[in-house]
Amino acid sequence: MNIFRIAILLLMVSFTVPASAQGLEAEIQALKTYCKPDIERLCPNVEPGGGRIKACLMAQKKELTVGCAEALQDLQKLKKSM
């Protein structure tokens, strides 16, 4: 189930811009590393899909670990620069 949630996060952030592929891969890896515990702790009963996990994390921004919060911020910056 946890791998499925990570897969959903990956789908939420998938892009087709080759120039930013390395940056995107790094951000996806950061999400895998830093947000997995937050997803398990803060959103254990949230069904993956439709952006529900991301919405759950964003709704609980104050409860996120520093690593996850930074990974989400970096990903949003990357999305804006694409």
NORBEL-V568837 format. One line per field, one symbol per residue. phi: phi as a letter, one per 30 degrees, with the letter a starting at -180 (. if undefined). Layout:
phi = ???
//
This chain:
phi = .dddddddedddcdbccddceddddddddddedccedddddcbdcdddjiiddddddddcedcddeddeddddddddddddd
//
